[in-house]
Structures are given as structure tokens and as C-alpha cells.
Amino acid sequence: MQSVDVAIVGGGMVGLAVACGLQGSGLRVAVLEQSVPEPLAAEAAPALRVSAINAASEKLLTHLGVWSSILANRASCYHGMEVWDKDSFGRIAFEDSSLGYSHLGHIIENDVIHYALWQKAQQCRDVTLMAPAALQQVAWGENEAFITLKDGSMLTARVVVGADGANSWVRQHADIPLASWDYRHHALVATIRTEEPHQAVARQAFHGEGILAFLPLSDPHLCSIVWSLPPLEAERMQAASDEAFNQALNIAFDNRLGLCSLESERRVFPLTGRYARQFAAHRLALVGDAAHTIHPLAGQGVNLGFMDAAELIETLRRLHSEGKDIGQHLYLRRYERSRKHSAVLMLAGMQGFRELFAGENPAKKLLRDIGLKLADTLPGVKPQLIRQAMGLNDLPSWLR
Ligand SMILES: Cc1cc2nc3c(=O)[nH]c(=O)nc-3n(C[C@H](O)[C@H](O)[C@H](O)COP(=O)(O)OP(=O)(O)OC[C@H]3O[C@@H](n4cnc5c(N)ncnc54)[C@H](O)[C@@H]3O)c2cc1C
């Protein structure tokens, strides 16, 4: 039987960030991941899953020593953002230099971030990567948690971190209640070639029942799209011929970048909001999608998860250096309170946006367009909005 201090179930982006952040703390860490990531091919076409990484996550990834290798792979810096309501005057635009920033964020393939963290974790002396690992059982004892793997091996840990994504096995086995709701949207993702260069601007159009984001990639004529649509419509768009798809896409996007055409396959993800009633329990902490999932309309899901990681790293390091039991719920409550607060604000914000921008009711449309116009023109509003989007209001003190 192997013994560690921290057993992280799920070696995705967030779980690996926690592992790398604990290196050097004196805590022995194991990451149990069900699959082994493949190295990235430099000449491969951009992957379909990308994330808009904000300044707060950039700070964490820099601190973890992976930011330069992410940039050396493939990352696309964006300098502007534009959001508009189709067929109306509602529009807001942000530009980094006028707000005093060098950039607003980066669009990065999830695999690039994941692999950089995986390689870093491999180099961490205090971290053991156990992959592929298939979990059979977990039991929470008074002083330790006991994990049994399907191959019969066992592991004990003083705290288990559930970082195993939206359908978290750990959350279910710990009987943590979950609030969940259907966003009545599926997200269609694809890579699109644009006639005009994207000029490093992230764009998003609200149209009828849909939300269409064009995220600029390193190639000035390639964007990754996240097109949130009612489920049947998303399935219809996935099955449509390339020609019909391109036509619908160009209409929804107001031909903002000239004629756009599909460059990749299309994949569809159902969107569900989730909120675990507890982010911590006796010898347990949940991070990332295991604790919460949100609509991708503001591109904040993994950014929120990275800040969970940052807060948990700080909490576990502090408890350990003070000689306290890192698995006591009493001590993990501070982590739970702080992260629940951020998650609730984000979930409520996304819900508000989702409701306000749903449908073509003329009164609602007028209200949101006036809101966008006011936010675009009133002094002092944009700097606050951009600070929020960059995650600068949600940074744990040690990263500030
Ligand atoms: C269409 C779409 C677009 C998005 N765009 C953005 C964006 O622009 N910006 C942003 O911030 N967020 C975005 N998100 C959200 C973001 O992708 C997620 O929040 C993020 O991937 C969650 O990371 P995670 O590490 O918590 O979970 P995951 O990425 O789900 O990782 C979980 C890991 O756990 C492993 N695992 C699962 N079960 C087990 C088990 N039983 N045993 C062992 N291992 C297990 C999995 O193999 C995986 O490696 C988007 C989401 C969607 C659907």
C-alpha cells in the first residue's frame, strides 16, 4: 500500500495545476488519471477544444513554470473584444491599449495547456503520476482516505482532491449533492477560415436563440468557434452540408470577417450548469468542473477552475507549514467559502446573461441593447468589466 499526503483524482488541466503548485511544499502528491496524454505534433491542425485564458490564469501558469512552454507551443494573444446583438444597435468593444493593458488574454488549445502541465508534473520530485489509473472504491476514515484501484492496489491519503471533471466520480462517491440545470443550449465547436484577418480580436454575436463566438487563433485567418444553439438546432447544424453550414454561419456572424468557411470537423457538447453543494468535506476538496460547470459564453470555466487550484495550493501549503491536519474539514472550510463565493457570482452572472440574451422579445432586446450601449459609453464601466473578465478581481492574495 502506497501512502501520500494528497491524492488528486483527475489529471486534467486543473488537477495538474494543483499538483504542480504543491511541489516543494513538503507534501507528497499522487495524481490518478484514467488516460495518458499524447505528445503534441507541432504541425498538426489546431485542436477543436480551446480556452480563452485570462490574466489571472496566466499568472498562475507563469508561477507554475509552464507559461513559457505554452507560448512556445501554440497560443494566440488577443488585444480586442467585440460583442454585439445581431440586427440592432447594441454593441460593446474593448481594446487593450486604451485600457492600459498589453493584451486581454490568450486563446490556447486545451491540449497545449494540458501537456505543458503534464510534463511539468513529470519533473516534480514530490509528484507521482499514476496513469492509466482505474478507481474502484474510496473510503473516508478518521485519519486517512483509502483509495482502491481496479488492479487491486491501494493508496492512502490525508486528503483527496476531486479534479475529475463535470461527472466527477469522487463527488458521487462522497455523496455530495449537486444542483444542476440544463442551459437549453448545445455548443458546436469547429475551426473556421475567415476571408479577412481576425486582427487578434475575440468576437461574439448574440442572435435569436444562439450565441456565436469567434476566437482568434495564431493563423490570422483561422478562428475557433463556439456556437451555442438550442439542442435541435445544434444537431441540425452539425449534420448540415458544409455549404449550408457556412451560409448559416455567415448570416449569424453578420459577415464580420468576410466570407467564412469550415476548416475542420464539427463537434457538439450539451451545456449543463452544475454546482456542488459542498466544495470540501472531511478529507476531501473539489476543484474545477468537479465543483462547478458554467455556460461557455464568457469563456470562464477553466479560469474559475485555475483559481480553485490557486486557492487550494495556498490553503494546503499554509496548513502544512503550520503543522495542521490538511484533511480537516474545519480547515478546508476557508477554501470552500472563498471558492463558492466566486463560483456563485460567476454562475449567477452567466445565468443573467443567458436569460437576458435569449430570444427576440422586442422589450428585452431594447433593454439589453441600451445596456450594451451604456456599458460601452459610460465612463468607468469598461475598466470594471474588463478587470472582471481578466479575473483580476478573483486573484488569491499570493498571486496578486
Ligand atoms: C464548448 C466549451 C468551450 C469552453 N471554452 C472555455 C473557455 O474559453 N475558457 C474557459 O475558461 N473555459 C472554457 N470551457 C470550460 C473548460 O473547458 C472546463 O472548465 C475545463 O476543461 C475543466 O477542466 P478540469 O480539469 O476541471 O476538468 P476536465 O478537463 O474534465 O479534466 C478532468 C480529468 O479527470 C480525468 N478523469 C475523469 N474521471 C476520472 C476517474 N474516474 N479517474 C481518473 N481520472 C478521471 C479525465 O480523464 C480528465 O483528464 C469550455 C467548455 C466547453 C464545453
The ligand as an SDF file (V2000), in Angstrom:
LIG
                    3D

 53 58  0  0  0  0  0  0  0  0999 V2000
  -17.5270   24.2120  -25.6950 C   0  0  0  0  0  0  0  0  0  0  0  0
  -16.7620   24.6450  -24.4800 C   0  0  0  0  0  0  0  0  0  0  0  0
  -15.9580   25.7750  -24.5510 C   0  0  0  0  0  0  0  0  0  0  0  0
  -15.2510   26.2110  -23.4340 C   0  0  0  0  0  0  0  0  0  0  0  0
  -14.4890   27.3270  -23.5170 N   0  0  0  0  0  0  0  0  0  0  0  0
  -13.8380   27.7890  -22.4220 C   0  0  0  0  0  0  0  0  0  0  0  0
  -13.0540   28.9810  -22.4570 C   0  0  0  0  0  0  0  0  0  0  0  0
  -12.9210   29.6390  -23.4850 O   0  0  0  0  0  0  0  0  0  0  0  0
  -12.4320   29.3960  -21.3170 N   0  0  0  0  0  0  0  0  0  0  0  0
  -12.5530   28.7080  -20.1540 C   0  0  0  0  0  0  0  0  0  0  0  0
  -12.0030   29.1450  -19.1390 O   0  0  0  0  0  0  0  0  0  0  0  0
  -13.2750   27.5640  -20.0830 N   0  0  0  0  0  0  0  0  0  0  0  0
  -13.9210   27.0880  -21.1780 C   0  0  0  0  0  0  0  0  0  0  0  0
  -14.6530   25.9360  -21.1110 N   0  0  0  0  0  0  0  0  0  0  0  0
  -14.6710   25.1700  -19.8620 C   0  0  0  0  0  0  0  0  0  0  0  0
  -13.4270   24.2950  -19.7230 C   0  0  0  0  0  0  0  0  0  0  0  0
  -13.2310   23.5000  -20.8700 O   0  0  0  0  0  0  0  0  0  0  0  0
  -13.5690   23.4040  -18.4780 C   0  0  0  0  0  0  0  0  0  0  0  0
  -13.9290   24.2090  -17.3820 O   0  0  0  0  0  0  0  0  0  0  0  0
  -12.2400   22.6990  -18.1690 C   0  0  0  0  0  0  0  0  0  0  0  0
  -11.8540   21.8260  -19.1950 O   0  0  0  0  0  0  0  0  0  0  0  0
  -12.3490   21.9080  -16.8590 C   0  0  0  0  0  0  0  0  0  0  0  0
  -11.0850   21.3930  -16.5240 O   0  0  0  0  0  0  0  0  0  0  0  0
  -10.9790   20.3050  -15.3680 P   0  0  0  0  0  0  0  0  0  0  0  0
   -9.5310   19.9760  -15.2730 O   0  0  0  0  0  0  0  0  0  0  0  0
  -11.6920   20.7680  -14.1570 O   0  0  0  0  0  0  0  0  0  0  0  0
  -11.8190   19.0630  -15.8880 O   0  0  0  0  0  0  0  0  0  0  0  0
  -11.5510   18.1230  -17.1610 P   0  0  0  0  0  0  0  0  0  0  0  0
  -10.9240   18.8820  -18.2670 O   0  0  0  0  0  0  0  0  0  0  0  0
  -12.8520   17.4480  -17.4430 O   0  0  0  0  0  0  0  0  0  0  0  0
  -10.4860   17.0750  -16.6390 O   0  0  0  0  0  0  0  0  0  0  0  0
  -10.8580   16.0020  -15.7980 C   0  0  0  0  0  0  0  0  0  0  0  0
   -9.7740   14.9370  -15.8680 C   0  0  0  0  0  0  0  0  0  0  0  0
  -10.1290   13.8840  -14.9990 O   0  0  0  0  0  0  0  0  0  0  0  0
   -9.9770   12.6360  -15.6550 C   0  0  0  0  0  0  0  0  0  0  0  0
  -10.9410   11.7070  -15.0460 N   0  0  0  0  0  0  0  0  0  0  0  0
  -12.2930   11.7530  -15.1210 C   0  0  0  0  0  0  0  0  0  0  0  0
  -12.8320   10.7530  -14.4040 N   0  0  0  0  0  0  0  0  0  0  0  0
  -11.7930   10.0780  -13.8440 C   0  0  0  0  0  0  0  0  0  0  0  0
  -11.7040    8.9440  -12.9860 C   0  0  0  0  0  0  0  0  0  0  0  0
  -12.7990    8.3190  -12.5420 N   0  0  0  0  0  0  0  0  0  0  0  0
  -10.4820    8.5190  -12.6480 N   0  0  0  0  0  0  0  0  0  0  0  0
   -9.3450    9.1380  -13.0710 C   0  0  0  0  0  0  0  0  0  0  0  0
   -9.3770   10.2140  -13.8760 N   0  0  0  0  0  0  0  0  0  0  0  0
  -10.5800   10.6750  -14.2550 C   0  0  0  0  0  0  0  0  0  0  0  0
  -10.2290   12.9240  -17.1260 C   0  0  0  0  0  0  0  0  0  0  0  0
   -9.5980   11.9720  -17.9570 O   0  0  0  0  0  0  0  0  0  0  0  0
   -9.6230   14.3170  -17.2640 C   0  0  0  0  0  0  0  0  0  0  0  0
   -8.2510   14.2490  -17.5850 O   0  0  0  0  0  0  0  0  0  0  0  0
  -15.3640   25.4930  -22.2040 C   0  0  0  0  0  0  0  0  0  0  0  0
  -16.1830   24.3570  -22.1350 C   0  0  0  0  0  0  0  0  0  0  0  0
  -16.8830   23.9380  -23.2640 C   0  0  0  0  0  0  0  0  0  0  0  0
  -17.7760   22.7240  -23.1670 C   0  0  0  0  0  0  0  0  0  0  0  0
  1  2  1  0
  2  3  1  0
  2 52  2  0
  3  4  2  0
  4  5  1  0
  4 50  1  0
  5  6  2  0
  6  7  1  0
  6 13  1  0
  7  8  2  0
  7  9  1  0
  9 10  1  0
 10 11  2  0
 10 12  1  0
 12 13  2  0
 13 14  1  0
 14 15  1  0
 14 50  1  0
 15 16  1  0
 16 17  1  0
 16 18  1  0
 18 19  1  0
 18 20  1  0
 20 21  1  0
 20 22  1  0
 22 23  1  0
 23 24  1  0
 24 25  2  0
 24 26  1  0
 24 27  1  0
 27 28  1  0
 28 29  2  0
 28 30  1  0
 28 31  1  0
 31 32  1  0
 32 33  1  0
 33 34  1  0
 33 48  1  0
 34 35  1  0
 35 36  1  0
 35 46  1  0
 36 37  1  0
 36 45  1  0
 37 38  2  0
 38 39  1  0
 39 40  1  0
 39 45  2  0
 40 41  1  0
 40 42  2  0
 42 43  1  0
 43 44  2  0
 44 45  1  0
 46 47  1  0
 46 48  1  0
 48 49  1  0
 50 51  2  0
 51 52  1  0
 52 53  1  0
M  END
$$$$
